């Protein structure tokens, strides 16, 4: 997993200065909180989350439609 280093904040710093975390989320759409020097939590802008969720749902819908349209072909390939 690639983790952008400009969005990393330790959990200790987040506890002490959450306004910085909120500011970073405003600037970069997301912040990764580190626990024991490992990425552990993701703080994401709610609008960004909704956009990503909508995109994921659309992708799933398209993938399902391709599967339905091509099911016979996939079955033949699986033989």
C-alpha positions in Angstrom: 0.0 0.0 0.0 1.4 3.4 -1.0 0.9 6.0 1.8 1.4 9.7 1.0 3.8 11.0 3.6 2.3 14.5 3.5 -0.9 13.2 5.0 0.5 11.3 8.0 -0.2 12.3 11.5 0.6 10.4 14.7 -2.3 9.4 16.9 -0.6 11.3 19.7 -0.4 14.5 17.7 -4.0 14.1 16.6 -5.1 13.9 20.2 -3.1 17.0 21.1 -3.9 19.1 18.0 -7.0 17.8 16.2 -7.5 21.2 14.5 -4.3 20.4 12.5 -5.8 17.1 11.4 -9.1 18.8 10.4 -7.1 21.5 8.5 -5.1 18.8 6.6 -8.3 17.0 5.7 -9.6 20.3 4.3 -6.5 20.7 2.3 -5.9 17.1 1.1 -9.3 15.3 1.5 -7.8 12.7 3.8 -5.3 12.1 6.7 -3.8 8.8 7.8 -3.4 8.4 11.5 -0.4 6.4 12.6 -0.4 4.1 15.6 2.9 2.5 16.7 4.5 3.9 13.5 2.1 2.1 11.3 -0.9 3.5 9.2 -3.9 2.6 11.3 -6.8 5.0 10.7 -8.2 7.1 7.9 -9.9 10.5 8.4 -11.6 11.5 5.2 -13.7 14.4 4.1 -17.4 13.4 4.1 -18.0 14.7 0.6 -15.0 12.9 -0.8 -16.2 9.7 0.9 -19.6 10.1 -0.7 -18.1 10.6 -4.1 -15.9 7.5 -3.7 -18.8 5.4 -2.5 -20.9 6.5 -5.5 -18.0 5.7 -7.9 -17.6 2.3 -6.3 -21.3 1.6 -6.6 -21.3 2.6 -10.2 -18.3 0.4 -10.9 -20.0 -2.6 -9.2 -23.2 -1.9 -11.3 -21.2 -1.9 -14.5 -19.2 -5.0 -13.6 -22.5 -6.8 -12.8 -24.0 -5.8 -16.1 -20.9 -7.1 -18.0 -21.1 -10.3 -16.1 -24.8 -10.8 -16.9 -24.2 -9.9 -20.6 -21.2 -12.2 -20.9 -22.1 -15.1 -18.6 -22.2 -17.7 -21.3 -18.8 -16.7 -22.6 -17.4 -16.8 -19.1 -18.8 -20.3 -18.5 -17.2 -21.5 -21.8 -13.9 -20.1 -20.8 -14.1 -21.8 -17.4 -14.5 -25.2 -18.9 
